[in-house]
Every structure is written in structure tokens, then in C-alpha cells.
Amino acid sequence: MADPNPKLKLYSYWRSSCSFRVRIALNLKGLDYEYKAVNLLKGEQSSPEFKDLNPLGYVPVLVDDDVVLADSFAILMYLEEKYPGRPLLPRDLKKRAINYQAANIVSSNIQPLQNLNILKLIEEKINPDEKVRWAKYHIEKGFQALEKLLKGYAGTYATGDEVGLADVFLAPQLDAAFRRFNVNTDEFPILKRLHDAYFELPEFLNALPEQQPDAPQTCITIK
């Protein structure tokens, strides 16, 4: 007999910030899921089996019974609608819009410019040092915009005292910026304060890259 409530499956890579977002949301909503590791460094994302799930060959992918979703924003919106417990979007329309805007700054203007494929290309075509300068430039440009955007809205979290969609996108990006790329936290006081607040919450702590089953025993900064 089929399980009437099949467990969610998350195809993830420990260091993927897009996967990190989804792990946070699943934890916040109290949803149990099976972790399916995809080793990007070994090219497992290019296997025929994985490309049946996502032809683009990117993580994360969420499988919920017969639903297969392969984009973190789409996954988060799906989870928000199907599993509305502990909502990620505020009722206030203006705050909701700010959540969307902050999430899009991260997902469209920062993260794609520092992902693995881009950094590998810069390392190959130019030099290893340039990839870090490239990443920091785009991170800091995005962070300047986020500081201005959130100045009139931030409370304990990005748009008030409840965790929202913006926080789910911000937490992985801030963690990567401050720990992997050594972005100066003093230049971004609002974002630094948010970063500190996120990692007092078990839902965020348990989603950290180094807590994932496919993380290496010794997690090091970007080479």
C-alpha cells in the first residue's frame, strides 16, 4: 500500500546556497525530508539520472510524491502554498513586496555571479585570485543595495520580528560572504546583525553546510 504522506526528497549539495535556502525553509516549516546528496565536484549533476529531474543540471531539486521542482524560488513558493504552517510571507502587502525584492537581489544579482560554474571559468580563463575579487565585488554591490532597502524595515529579522522569505535567502548569502569570501562585516551593520540573529535559531543552524551528511569532515574556505 502506498504511503499516503510520502516523505519529501531534497537533492542537495552541502555547499550550495540555493540548497541551503530550501533546507532552512523545510526546517522552519517542520517538514521531514530525505537528503539526497549530489556531488557537484564529481559532476553528478550531469548524470542522465539527475538530468531527468532537472535538465539544467542544478541543485536543489525537491520531489514531493509526483511533483518535481528544480528551482529554489519555485520550491519555496510551492512549500509556502502547500505547507502554510509558519508562513514565510507577511500579510502586510508592503512588507511582502520587500521580502520579494530582497530575495531577488540575492537570487538574481548576487548568487548567480559567484556560483561554482562562474568561479571555475574565471579561474581557468584569468587566474585563481581574480575569482575572489569578482565574487566580492558583486557581493558587496548587492549588500549595499540590501542595506538601503532594509534600513526602514529590519527588526530582529529582515522585515520585522518574524522570520520571512527574505531571511531564508539572506542567511546563506551572508554566511558565504562573511565566512568564505571574507567580506568586511563592519561595512554592512544591518546585514551583520541579521546574520548573528539567524544563527541563534536551530532551523538555521541545522541547515548549515557543515551540518549536512555530504559535507567533508574538514570544511575549509574557498581555495
Phi and psi in degrees as GROMACS dihedral restraints (atoms count N, CA, C in turn):
[ dihedral_restraints ]
;  ai    aj    ak    al  type     phi  dphi    fc
    3     4     5     6     1   -67.6    20    10
    4     5     6     7     1   144.2    20    10
    6     7     8     9     1   -67.5    20    10
    7     8     9    10     1   120.8    20    10
    9    10    11    12     1   -67.7    20    10
   10    11    12    13     1   -18.9    20    10
   12    13    14    15     1  -130.2    20    10
   13    14    15    16     1    72.7    20    10
   15    16    17    18     1   -62.5    20    10
   16    17    18    19     1   144.4    20    10
   18    19    20    21     1   -67.6    20    10
   19    20    21    22     1   140.5    20    10
   21    22    23    24     1   -66.2    20    10
   22    23    24    25     1   148.0    20    10
   24    25    26    27     1  -119.5    20    10
   25    26    27    28     1   130.1    20    10
   27    28    29    30     1  -117.8    20    10
   28    29    30    31     1   116.4    20    10
   30    31    32    33     1   -86.8    20    10
   31    32    33    34     1   119.6    20    10
   33    34    35    36     1  -144.4    20    10
   34    35    36    37     1   156.8    20    10
   36    37    38    39     1  -121.0    20    10
   37    38    39    40     1   135.7    20    10
   39    40    41    42     1   -53.2    20    10
   40    41    42    43     1   -37.1    20    10
   42    43    44    45     1   -96.4    20    10
   43    44    45    46     1    -2.4    20    10
   45    46    47    48     1   -70.5    20    10
   46    47    48    49     1   122.2    20    10
   48    49    50    51     1   -70.0    20    10
   49    50    51    52     1   -29.7    20    10
   51    52    53    54     1   -66.3    20    10
   52    53    54    55     1   -40.1    20    10
   54    55    56    57     1   -67.2    20    10
   55    56    57    58     1   -38.4    20    10
   57    58    59    60     1   -56.5    20    10
   58    59    60    61     1   -43.4    20    10
   60    61    62    63     1   -56.7    20    10
   61    62    63    64     1   -47.7    20    10
   63    64    65    66     1   -68.1    20    10
   64    65    66    67     1   -38.3    20    10
   66    67    68    69     1   -60.3    20    10
   67    68    69    70     1   -41.5    20    10
   69    70    71    72     1   -60.4    20    10
   70    71    72    73     1   -48.6    20    10
   72    73    74    75     1   -62.0    20    10
   73    74    75    76     1   -42.2    20    10
   75    76    77    78     1   -61.1    20    10
   76    77    78    79     1   -42.0    20    10
   78    79    80    81     1   -65.8    20    10
   79    80    81    82     1   -43.9    20    10
   81    82    83    84     1   -60.9    20    10
   82    83    84    85     1   -37.4    20    10
   84    85    86    87     1   -86.6    20    10
   85    86    87    88     1     0.5    20    10
   87    88    89    90     1    66.8    20    10
   88    89    90    91     1    33.5    20    10
   90    91    92    93     1   -97.9    20    10
   91    92    93    94     1   128.7    20    10
   93    94    95    96     1   -77.3    20    10
   94    95    96    97     1   142.6    20    10
   96    97    98    99     1  -152.0    20    10
   97    98    99   100     1   156.9    20    10
   99   100   101   102     1   -95.3    20    10
  100   101   102   103     1   128.6    20    10
  102   103   104   105     1   -88.9    20    10
  103   104   105   106     1   121.3    20    10
  105   106   107   108     1  -114.4    20    10
  106   107   108   109     1   105.5    20    10
  108   109   110   111     1   -74.6    20    10
  109   110   111   112     1   136.8    20    10
  111   112   113   114     1  -124.9    20    10
  112   113   114   115     1   112.3    20    10
  114   115   116   117     1   -83.5    20    10
  115   116   117   118     1   104.7    20    10
  117   118   119   120     1   -68.8    20    10
  118   119   120   121     1   -32.9    20    10
  120   121   122   123     1   -68.8    20    10
  121   122   123   124     1   -27.1    20    10
  123   124   125   126     1   -91.5    20    10
  124   125   126   127     1    -1.4    20    10
  126   127   128   129     1    78.5    20    10
  127   128   129   130     1    20.4    20    10
  129   130   131   132     1   -65.7    20    10
  130   131   132   133     1   -20.5    20    10
  132   133   134   135     1   -69.7    20    10
  133   134   135   136     1   -14.4    20    10
  135   136   137   138     1   -98.7    20    10
  136   137   138   139     1     2.7    20    10
  138   139   140   141     1   -69.0    20    10
  139   140   141   142     1   150.4    20    10
  141   142   143   144     1   -57.1    20    10
  142   143   144   145     1   -36.4    20    10
  144   145   146   147     1   -64.0    20    10
  145   146   147   148     1   -43.7    20    10
  147   148   149   150     1   -72.6    20    10
  148   149   150   151     1   -37.0    20    10
  150   151   152   153     1   -69.4    20    10
  151   152   153   154     1   -16.4    20    10
  153   154   155   156     1   -67.0    20    10
  154   155   156   157     1   -29.2    20    10
  156   157   158   159     1   -84.6    20    10
  157   158   159   160     1   -42.2    20    10
  159   160   161   162     1  -141.8    20    10
  160   161   162   163     1   102.8    20    10
  162   163   164   165     1   -57.9    20    10
  163   164   165   166     1   -23.0    20    10
  165   166   167   168     1   -73.8    20    10
  166   167   168   169     1   -20.9    20    10
  168   169   170   171     1    75.9    20    10
  169   170   171   172     1    33.3    20    10
  171   172   173   174     1  -115.6    20    10
  172   173   174   175     1   150.5    20    10
  174   175   176   177     1   -98.8    20    10
  175   176   177   178     1   156.3    20    10
  177   178   179   180     1   -88.2    20    10
  178   179   180   181     1   163.8    20    10
  180   181   182   183     1  -129.5    20    10
  181   182   183   184     1   132.6    20    10
  183   184   185   186     1  -111.1    20    10
  184   185   186   187     1   131.3    20    10
  186   187   188   189     1  -115.4    20    10
  187   188   189   190     1   121.6    20    10
  189   190   191   192     1  -126.2    20    10
  190   191   192   193     1    92.2    20    10
  192   193   194   195     1    58.8    20    10
  193   194   195   196     1  -113.3    20    10
  195   196   197   198     1   -95.5    20    10
  196   197   198   199     1     6.7    20    10
  198   199   200   201     1   -98.1    20    10
  199   200   201   202     1   126.1    20    10
  201   202   203   204     1  -123.4    20    10
  202   203   204   205     1   119.4    20    10
  204   205   206   207     1  -123.9    20    10
  205   206   207   208     1   138.3    20    10
  207   208   209   210     1  -129.8    20    10
  208   209   210   211     1    36.3    20    10
  210   211   212   213     1  -149.2    20    10
  211   212   213   214     1   133.4    20    10
  213   214   215   216     1   -62.5    20    10
  214   215   216   217     1   -38.3    20    10
  216   217   218   219     1   -65.7    20    10
  217   218   219   220     1   -44.8    20    10
  219   220   221   222     1   -62.3    20    10
  220   221   222   223     1   -41.0    20    10
  222   223   224   225     1   -61.5    20    10
  223   224   225   226     1   -45.7    20    10
  225   226   227   228     1   -65.9    20    10
  226   227   228   229     1   -39.2    20    10
  228   229   230   231     1   -66.9    20    10
  229   230   231   232     1   -37.5    20    10
  231   232   233   234     1   -63.4    20    10
  232   233   234   235     1   -47.6    20    10
  234   235   236   237     1   -61.8    20    10
  235   236   237   238     1   -38.2    20    10
  237   238   239   240     1   -63.9    20    10
  238   239   240   241     1   -37.9    20    10
  240   241   242   243     1   -82.5    20    10
  241   242   243   244     1   -40.4    20    10
  243   244   245   246     1   -79.8    20    10
  244   245   246   247     1   -33.1    20    10
  246   247   248   249     1  -123.6    20    10
  247   248   249   250     1    76.8    20    10
  249   250   251   252     1   -74.4    20    10
  250   251   252   253     1    -5.7    20    10
  252   253   254   255     1   -59.7    20    10
  253   254   255   256     1   140.7    20    10
  255   256   257   258     1    48.3    20    10
  256   257   258   259     1    71.3    20    10
  258   259   260   261     1   -61.8    20    10
  259   260   261   262     1   148.0    20    10
  261   262   263   264     1   -96.3    20    10
  262   263   264   265     1   -12.4    20    10
  264   265   266   267     1  -114.5    20    10
  265   266   267   268     1   128.5    20    10
  267   268   269   270     1   -71.4    20    10
  268   269   270   271     1   158.7    20    10
  270   271   272   273     1   -70.7    20    10
  271   272   273   274     1   -34.3    20    10
  273   274   275   276     1   -62.2    20    10
  274   275   276   277     1   122.4    20    10
  276   277   278   279     1   -62.4    20    10
  277   278   279   280     1   -41.1    20    10
  279   280   281   282     1   -65.0    20    10
  280   281   282   283     1   -44.5    20    10
  282   283   284   285     1   -65.8    20    10
  283   284   285   286     1   -35.5    20    10
  285   286   287   288     1   -61.9    20    10
  286   287   288   289     1   -43.1    20    10
  288   289   290   291     1   -64.0    20    10
  289   290   291   292     1   -38.7    20    10
  291   292   293   294     1   -65.3    20    10
  292   293   294   295     1   -36.9    20    10
  294   295   296   297     1   -60.5    20    10
  295   296   297   298     1   -45.5    20    10
  297   298   299   300     1   -61.9    20    10
  298   299   300   301     1   -43.3    20    10
  300   301   302   303     1   -64.8    20    10
  301   302   303   304     1   -45.7    20    10
  303   304   305   306     1   -63.0    20    10
  304   305   306   307     1   -42.2    20    10
  306   307   308   309     1   -60.8    20    10
  307   308   309   310     1   -39.8    20    10
  309   310   311   312     1   -73.3    20    10
  310   311   312   313     1   -31.0    20    10
  312   313   314   315     1   -59.7    20    10
  313   314   315   316     1   -44.0    20    10
  315   316   317   318     1   -67.7    20    10
  316   317   318   319     1   -50.7    20    10
  318   319   320   321     1   -76.7    20    10
  319   320   321   322     1   -23.7    20    10
  321   322   323   324     1  -108.9    20    10
  322   323   324   325     1   -28.9    20    10
  324   325   326   327     1  -115.7    20    10
  325   326   327   328     1    -9.4    20    10
  327   328   329   330     1  -120.4    20    10
  328   329   330   331     1   -65.9    20    10
  330   331   332   333     1   -57.4    20    10
  331   332   333   334     1   -43.4    20    10
  333   334   335   336     1   -62.2    20    10
  334   335   336   337     1   -23.8    20    10
  336   337   338   339     1   -87.3    20    10
  337   338   339   340     1    -2.9    20    10
  339   340   341   342     1  -128.9    20    10
  340   341   342   343     1    17.8    20    10
  342   343   344   345     1   -78.1    20    10
  343   344   345   346     1   171.3    20    10
  345   346   347   348     1   -57.7    20    10
  346   347   348   349     1   -44.8    20    10
  348   349   350   351     1   -62.0    20    10
  349   350   351   352     1   -43.0    20    10
  351   352   353   354     1   -65.4    20    10
  352   353   354   355     1   -45.9    20    10
  354   355   356   357     1   -66.1    20    10
  355   356   357   358     1   -37.1    20    10
  357   358   359   360     1   -64.5    20    10
  358   359   360   361     1   -40.2    20    10
  360   361   362   363     1   -64.5    20    10
  361   362   363   364     1   -44.2    20    10
  363   364   365   366     1   -63.1    20    10
  364   365   366   367     1   -41.3    20    10
  366   367   368   369     1   -61.5    20    10
  367   368   369   370     1   -41.9    20    10
  369   370   371   372     1   -72.4    20    10
  370   371   372   373     1   -41.6    20    10
  372   373   374   375     1   -85.8    20    10
  373   374   375   376     1   -27.1    20    10
  375   376   377   378     1  -119.5    20    10
  376   377   378   379     1   -88.4    20    10
  378   379   380   381     1  -166.8    20    10
  379   380   381   382     1   161.6    20    10
  381   382   383   384     1   -59.2    20    10
  382   383   384   385     1   -36.1    20    10
  384   385   386   387     1   -66.1    20    10
  385   386   387   388     1   -32.8    20    10
  387   388   389   390     1   -66.8    20    10
  388   389   390   391     1   -30.4    20    10
  390   391   392   393     1   -65.4    20    10
  391   392   393   394     1   -34.4    20    10
  393   394   395   396     1   -71.7    20    10
  394   395   396   397     1   -42.4    20    10
  396   397   398   399     1   -61.2    20    10
  397   398   399   400     1   -42.7    20    10
  399   400   401   402     1   -58.8    20    10
  400   401   402   403     1   -51.2    20    10
  402   403   404   405     1   -60.7    20    10
  403   404   405   406     1   -46.5    20    10
  405   406   407   408     1   -63.1    20    10
  406   407   408   409     1   -38.7    20    10
  408   409   410   411     1   -59.2    20    10
  409   410   411   412     1   -49.0    20    10
  411   412   413   414     1   -73.5    20    10
  412   413   414   415     1   -34.0    20    10
  414   415   416   417     1   -63.2    20    10
  415   416   417   418     1   -48.9    20    10
  417   418   419   420     1   -66.5    20    10
  418   419   420   421     1   -36.2    20    10
  420   421   422   423     1   -61.7    20    10
  421   422   423   424     1   -45.2    20    10
  423   424   425   426     1   -66.0    20    10
  424   425   426   427     1   -38.8    20    10
  426   427   428   429     1   -66.6    20    10
  427   428   429   430     1   -35.7    20    10
  429   430   431   432     1   -60.7    20    10
  430   431   432   433     1   -41.1    20    10
  432   433   434   435     1   -66.8    20    10
  433   434   435   436     1   -40.2    20    10
  435   436   437   438     1   -66.7    20    10
  436   437   438   439     1   -39.1    20    10
  438   439   440   441     1   -58.4    20    10
  439   440   441   442     1   -44.2    20    10
  441   442   443   444     1   -68.1    20    10
  442   443   444   445     1   -42.6    20    10
  444   445   446   447     1   -62.5    20    10
  445   446   447   448     1   -43.4    20    10
  447   448   449   450     1   -89.4    20    10
  448   449   450   451     1    -6.0    20    10
  450   451   452   453     1   -54.5    20    10
  451   452   453   454     1   -40.5    20    10
  453   454   455   456     1   -93.2    20    10
  454   455   456   457     1     4.4    20    10
  456   457   458   459     1  -124.0    20    10
  457   458   459   460     1   -29.1    20    10
  459   460   461   462     1   -65.1    20    10
  460   461   462   463     1   135.5    20    10
  462   463   464   465     1  -119.3    20    10
  463   464   465   466     1  -124.6    20    10
  465   466   467   468     1   -63.0    20    10
  466   467   468   469     1   -35.2    20    10
  468   469   470   471     1  -122.6    20    10
  469   470   471   472     1  -170.6    20    10
  471   472   473   474     1   -60.5    20    10
  472   473   474   475     1   -41.6    20    10
  474   475   476   477     1  -125.3    20    10
  475   476   477   478     1    29.8    20    10
  477   478   479   480     1   145.7    20    10
  478   479   480   481     1  -152.1    20    10
  480   481   482   483     1  -104.1    20    10
  481   482   483   484     1    12.4    20    10
  483   484   485   486     1  -120.4    20    10
  484   485   486   487     1   141.2    20    10
  486   487   488   489     1   -65.3    20    10
  487   488   489   490     1   134.2    20    10
  489   490   491   492     1  -130.9    20    10
  490   491   492   493     1  -176.2    20    10
  492   493   494   495     1   -56.4    20    10
  493   494   495   496     1   -40.9    20    10
  495   496   497   498     1   -57.1    20    10
  496   497   498   499     1   -40.8    20    10
  498   499   500   501     1   -65.7    20    10
  499   500   501   502     1   -37.0    20    10
  501   502   503   504     1   -63.1    20    10
  502   503   504   505     1   -34.8    20    10
  504   505   506   507     1   -80.8    20    10
  505   506   507   508     1   -37.9    20    10
  507   508   509   510     1   -69.1    20    10
  508   509   510   511     1   -42.3    20    10
  510   511   512   513     1   -55.7    20    10
  511   512   513   514     1   -50.4    20    10
  513   514   515   516     1   -64.1    20    10
  514   515   516   517     1   -37.0    20    10
  516   517   518   519     1   -68.1    20    10
  517   518   519   520     1   -42.2    20    10
  519   520   521   522     1   -65.0    20    10
  520   521   522   523     1   -41.5    20    10
  522   523   524   525     1   -61.8    20    10
  523   524   525   526     1   -45.0    20    10
  525   526   527   528     1   -64.9    20    10
  526   527   528   529     1   -42.8    20    10
  528   529   530   531     1   -62.6    20    10
  529   530   531   532     1   -46.2    20    10
  531   532   533   534     1   -80.4    20    10
  532   533   534   535     1   -33.7    20    10
  534   535   536   537     1   -96.3    20    10
  535   536   537   538     1   -38.1    20    10
  537   538   539   540     1   -91.5    20    10
  538   539   540   541     1   -40.3    20    10
  540   541   542   543     1  -105.3    20    10
  541   542   543   544     1     1.5    20    10
  543   544   545   546     1    54.8    20    10
  544   545   546   547     1    39.2    20    10
  546   547   548   549     1   -66.5    20    10
  547   548   549   550     1   138.2    20    10
  549   550   551   552     1   -70.8    20    10
  550   551   552   553     1   112.1    20    10
  552   553   554   555     1   -66.1    20    10
  553   554   555   556     1   -26.4    20    10
  555   556   557   558     1   -64.2    20    10
  556   557   558   559     1   -23.2    20    10
  558   559   560   561     1   -79.5    20    10
  559   560   561   562     1   -11.5    20    10
  561   562   563   564     1  -135.2    20    10
  562   563   564   565     1    72.1    20    10
  564   565   566   567     1   -63.1    20    10
  565   566   567   568     1   -38.1    20    10
  567   568   569   570     1   -66.0    20    10
  568   569   570   571     1   -46.6    20    10
  570   571   572   573     1   -66.1    20    10
  571   572   573   574     1   -37.0    20    10
  573   574   575   576     1   -62.8    20    10
  574   575   576   577     1   -42.8    20    10
  576   577   578   579     1   -64.1    20    10
  577   578   579   580     1   -41.3    20    10
  579   580   581   582     1   -63.1    20    10
  580   581   582   583     1   -44.4    20    10
  582   583   584   585     1   -56.1    20    10
  583   584   585   586     1   -45.3    20    10
  585   586   587   588     1   -63.1    20    10
  586   587   588   589     1   -38.7    20    10
  588   589   590   591     1   -67.9    20    10
  589   590   591   592     1   -39.1    20    10
  591   592   593   594     1   -59.5    20    10
  592   593   594   595     1   -42.3    20    10
  594   595   596   597     1   -91.3    20    10
  595   596   597   598     1    24.7    20    10
  597   598   599   600     1  -101.7    20    10
  598   599   600   601     1    -4.9    20    10
  600   601   602   603     1  -102.0    20    10
  601   602   603   604     1   129.4    20    10
  603   604   605   606     1   -60.9    20    10
  604   605   606   607     1   -31.2    20    10
  606   607   608   609     1   -63.7    20    10
  607   608   609   610     1   -31.6    20    10
  609   610   611   612     1   -83.1    20    10
  610   611   612   613     1   -43.7    20    10
  612   613   614   615     1   -58.7    20    10
  613   614   615   616     1   -42.4    20    10
  615   616   617   618     1   -71.7    20    10
  616   617   618   619     1   -15.6    20    10
  618   619   620   621     1   -93.3    20    10
  619   620   621   622     1    -5.3    20    10
  621   622   623   624     1   -56.0    20    10
  622   623   624   625     1   147.1    20    10
  624   625   626   627     1   -51.9    20    10
  625   626   627   628     1   -46.2    20    10
  627   628   629   630     1   -69.4    20    10
  628   629   630   631     1   -10.9    20    10
  630   631   632   633     1   -89.5    20    10
  631   632   633   634     1    -1.9    20    10
  633   634   635   636     1   -86.8    20    10
  634   635   636   637     1   150.0    20    10
  636   637   638   639     1   -63.2    20    10
  637   638   639   640     1   -22.0    20    10
  639   640   641   642     1   -96.6    20    10
  640   641   642   643     1     4.6    20    10
  642   643   644   645     1   -71.3    20    10
  643   644   645   646     1   140.5    20    10
  645   646   647   648     1   -65.5    20    10
  646   647   648   649     1   156.9    20    10
  648   649   650   651     1   -61.2    20    10
  649   650   651   652     1   -35.3    20    10
  651   652   653   654     1  -112.3    20    10
  652   653   654   655     1   106.2    20    10
  654   655   656   657     1   -88.4    20    10
  655   656   657   658     1   123.4    20    10
  657   658   659   660     1  -118.1    20    10
  658   659   660   661     1   166.0    20    10
  660   661   662   663     1   -74.5    20    10
  661   662   663   664     1   166.3    20    10
  663   664   665   666     1   -58.6    20    10
  664   665   666   667     1   137.8    20    10
